[in-house]
Structures are given as structure tokens and as C-alpha cells.
Amino acid sequence: MGGCVNKMEPCPVLVKGNRESDRPYRKVDCDHYGDCLDTALKCRWSDFSCSECAAYTRTRFIEQATGLDDYW
């Protein structure tokens, strides 16, 4: 992947080289994080970043963490 087209869809980006300077580079609390992990595995990426993704949401994450399903 690379170059996010649909801003509503998760868009992980392959990370090459030294990632120390790019931290924080993943949003592990995002609702789409599991889907992005799946994408990275399918593409056989050793690392990925959320830096170009505009689909970040935490609704499900907050509901699961707090036990509240009416957070909003």
C-alpha cells in the first residue's frame, strides 16, 4: 500500500530502514489496527506506519476498555 486514496479506509504504509526517527509511528488504539496488522502480514511487511492514514478512530477501543457501549 502507500498513497492513501480513500480517507475513510485504513491505510498502513510500509516502513523501510531505521524507524527510530519516526516514532510514534503506529496508533495501536485505533479501531482499524487489527486490519492493518492483517494487511502487513499478507504483504509480508516487517514493519508499518500509520503516519499517512486519516481513518483513525477509537470508538470500539474505548468501548472495550471502559465496558461502555454508549460512550458517545
N, CA, C and O of each residue as an XYZ file, in Angstrom:
288
protein
N       0.845     -1.174      0.000
C       0.000      0.000      0.000
C       0.882      1.226      0.000
O       2.106      1.100     -0.022
N       0.320      2.363      0.023
C       1.046      3.614      0.032
C       0.254      4.616     -0.754
O      -0.363      4.258     -1.757
N       0.248      5.851     -0.339
C      -0.564      6.843     -1.006
C      -2.030      6.543     -0.776
O      -2.667      5.878     -1.593
N      -2.560      7.017      0.311
C      -3.941      6.711      0.696
C      -4.927      7.401     -0.231
O      -4.880      8.617     -0.411
N      -5.811      6.620     -0.811
C      -6.791      7.152     -1.749
C      -8.091      7.476     -1.037
O      -8.562      8.612     -1.098
N      -8.678      6.495     -0.364
C      -9.937      6.674      0.348
C      -9.634      7.008      1.807
O      -9.120      6.167      2.545
N      -9.946      8.208      2.214
C      -9.613      8.676      3.566
C     -10.412      7.970      4.657
O     -10.083      8.093      5.837
N     -11.461      7.231      4.279
C     -12.267      6.522      5.260
C     -11.764      5.094      5.498
O     -12.214      4.428      6.430
N     -10.843      4.626      4.669
C     -10.304      3.276      4.783
C      -8.942      3.322      5.461
O      -8.181      4.266      5.247
N      -8.620      2.319      6.276
C      -7.296      2.275      6.880
C      -6.214      2.186      5.808
O      -6.409      1.572      4.759
N      -5.082      2.803      6.087
C      -4.035      2.895      5.076
C      -2.650      2.750      5.698
O      -1.927      3.738      5.828
N      -2.266      1.516      6.088
C      -0.915      1.335      6.621
C       0.116      1.551      5.516
O      -0.157      1.319      4.339
N       1.301      1.998      5.915
C       2.369      2.281      4.964
C       3.597      1.468      5.362
O       3.972      1.445      6.534
N       4.217      0.809      4.403
C       5.422      0.036      4.647
C       6.529      0.947      5.160
O       6.753      2.025      4.609
N       7.222      0.519      6.216
C       8.354      1.257      6.756
C       9.628      0.544      6.347
O       9.782     -0.657      6.568
N      10.529      1.286      5.755
C      11.823      0.731      5.353
C      12.916      1.459      6.121
O      12.797      2.652      6.399
N      13.966      0.750      6.458
C      15.108      1.381      7.113
C      14.897      1.592      8.600
O      14.115      0.880      9.231
N      15.592      2.569      9.158
C      15.568      2.867     10.586
C      14.280      3.580     10.965
O      13.984      4.655     10.445
N      13.526      2.989     11.859
C      12.251      3.588     12.255
C      12.350      4.398     13.532
O      11.352      4.987     13.948
N      13.495      4.455     14.165
C      13.644      5.178     15.422
C      13.229      6.641     15.291
O      12.627      7.194     16.211
N      13.539      7.269     14.168
C      13.228      8.690     13.998
C      11.758      8.937     13.701
O      11.309     10.082     13.752
N      11.006      7.905     13.395
C       9.606      8.063     13.014
C       8.633      7.850     14.162
O       7.422      7.914     13.946
N       9.109      7.603     15.358
C       8.208      7.311     16.466
C       7.472      8.545     16.917
O       8.076      9.615     16.856
N       6.229      8.514     17.366
C       5.368      7.330     17.310
C       4.863      7.122     15.888
O       4.489      8.074     15.203
N       4.859      5.911     15.470
C       4.513      5.630     14.082
C       3.308      4.721     13.938
O       2.810      4.525     12.829
N       2.831      4.163     15.037
C       1.616      3.340     14.995
C       0.619      3.845     16.022
O       0.989      4.322     17.095
N      -0.640      3.731     15.672
C      -1.721      4.118     16.579
C      -2.420      2.835     17.022
O      -3.444      2.442     16.462
N      -1.847      2.192     18.039
C      -2.325      0.871     18.451
C      -3.722      0.900     19.060
O      -4.355     -0.147     19.191
N      -4.210      2.068     19.431
C      -5.557      2.169     19.989
C      -6.620      2.424     18.917
O      -7.790      2.627     19.242
N      -6.224      2.414     17.656
C      -7.167      2.645     16.557
C      -8.042      1.409     16.345
O      -7.578      0.277     16.484
N      -9.285      1.635     16.014
C     -10.219      0.543     15.730
C      -9.764     -0.310     14.544
O     -10.128     -1.482     14.456
N      -8.985      0.253     13.646
C      -8.550     -0.452     12.434
C      -7.204     -1.153     12.600
O      -6.731     -1.793     11.661
N      -6.581     -1.048     13.764
C      -5.222     -1.564     13.946
C      -5.103     -3.052     13.584
O      -4.137     -3.455     12.937
N      -6.059     -3.849     13.991
C      -6.041     -5.273     13.658
C      -6.090     -5.521     12.165
O      -5.415     -6.418     11.660
N      -6.887     -4.730     11.452
C      -6.968     -4.853      9.994
C      -5.632     -4.490      9.351
O      -5.212     -5.115      8.377
N      -4.974     -3.477      9.901
C      -3.679     -3.059      9.357
C      -2.604     -4.101      9.644
O      -1.719     -4.324      8.819
N      -2.678     -4.734     10.800
C      -1.760     -5.840     11.085
C      -1.963     -6.964     10.076
O      -0.999     -7.544      9.575
N      -3.221     -7.264      9.783
C      -3.524     -8.293      8.788
C      -2.944     -7.932      7.417
O      -2.375     -8.782      6.732
N      -3.093     -6.666      7.028
C      -2.542     -6.202      5.752
C      -1.033     -6.373      5.726
O      -0.475     -6.852      4.739
N      -0.371     -5.983      6.809
C       1.087     -6.095      6.884
C       1.530     -7.558      6.771
O       2.521     -7.867      6.110
N       0.788     -8.445      7.420
C       1.123     -9.869      7.335
C       0.929    -10.405      5.921
O       1.788    -11.115      5.397
N      -0.199    -10.064      5.307
C      -0.481    -10.542      3.949
C       0.556    -10.042      2.948
O       0.905    -10.743      1.999
N       1.047     -8.816      3.172
C       2.039     -8.226      2.271
C       3.469     -8.593      2.664
O       4.427     -8.218      1.988
N       3.596     -9.339      3.777
C       4.904     -9.769      4.283
C       5.815     -8.587      4.631
O       7.018     -8.613      4.372
N       5.207     -7.547      5.228
C       5.972     -6.386      5.668
C       6.582     -6.692      7.028
O       5.946     -7.341      7.859
N       7.787     -6.240      7.259
C       8.406     -6.409      8.569
C       7.990     -5.290      9.522
O       8.127     -5.429     10.737
N       7.489     -4.195      8.987
C       7.079     -3.054      9.806
C       6.127     -2.180      8.999
O       6.161     -2.191      7.768
N       5.281     -1.429      9.685
C       4.397     -0.482      9.002
C       4.151      0.727      9.884
O       4.432      0.713     11.082
N       3.621      1.773      9.268
C       3.344      3.018      9.968
C       1.917      3.461      9.680
O       1.349      3.143      8.635
N       1.361      4.189     10.611
C       0.028      4.777     10.450
C       0.132      6.257     10.057
O      -0.868      6.975     10.073
N       1.324      6.706      9.711
C       1.587      8.129      9.509
C       0.770      8.786      8.397
O       0.505      9.986      8.468
N       0.369      8.044      7.388
C      -0.390      8.628      6.276
C      -1.875      8.314      6.335
O      -2.615      8.653      5.411
N      -2.319      7.678      7.396
C      -3.710      7.236      7.496
C      -4.597      8.301      8.143
O      -4.248      8.879      9.173
N      -5.742      8.544      7.521
C      -6.698      9.512      8.055
C      -7.933      8.820      8.644
O      -8.887      9.491      9.038
N      -7.920      7.498      8.705
C      -9.094      6.737      9.151
C      -9.050      6.409     10.643
O      -9.802      5.547     11.098
N      -8.196      7.071     11.409
C      -8.037      6.785     12.840
C      -9.331      7.034     13.610
O      -9.897      8.126     13.566
N      -9.786      5.997     14.316
C     -10.936      6.111     15.221
C     -10.674      5.251     16.444
O      -9.935      4.269     16.375
N     -11.284      5.622     17.571
C     -11.090      4.877     18.814
C     -12.404      4.427     19.433
O     -12.408      4.011     20.592
N     -13.484      4.489     18.736
C     -14.793      4.186     19.318
C     -14.850      2.791     19.921
O     -15.186      2.645     21.096
N     -14.529      1.764     19.141
C     -14.568      0.388     19.658
C     -13.539      0.187     20.757
O     -13.809     -0.500     21.742
N     -12.357      0.782     20.598
C     -11.300      0.650     21.602
C     -11.778      1.188     22.953
O     -11.587      0.534     23.979
N     -12.387      2.353     22.962
C     -12.869      2.960     24.205
C     -13.991      2.122     24.808
O     -14.026      1.914     26.021
N     -14.906      1.639     23.971
C     -15.999      0.808     24.464
C     -15.475     -0.452     25.131
O     -15.955     -0.844     26.195
N     -14.489     -1.088     24.507
C     -13.932     -2.314     25.068
C     -13.143     -2.024     26.340
O     -13.206     -2.797     27.297
N     -12.413     -0.937     26.360
C     -11.577     -0.612     27.519
C     -12.405     -0.184     28.725
O     -12.041     -0.472     29.865
N     -13.519      0.502     28.474
C     -14.323      1.030     29.569
C     -15.541      0.165     29.897
O     -16.129      0.288     30.971
N     -15.909     -0.707     28.962
C     -17.105     -1.502     29.157
C     -18.382     -0.706     28.849
O     -19.495     -1.172     29.094
N     -18.198      0.481     28.316
C     -19.355      1.322     27.972
C     -19.663      1.197     26.489
O     -18.777      1.353     25.649
N     -20.910      0.917     26.170
C     -21.260      0.859     24.762
C     -21.985      2.120     24.315
O     -22.378      2.229     23.154
N     -22.167      3.067     25.216
C     -22.813      4.326     24.867
C     -21.887      5.502     25.189
O     -22.325      6.539     25.688
N     -20.596      5.318     24.892
C     -19.588      6.328     25.205
C     -19.932      7.680     24.611
O     -19.785      8.709     25.271
N     -20.390      7.684     23.365
C     -20.716      8.941     22.705
C     -22.129      9.276     23.005
O     -22.630     10.303     22.549
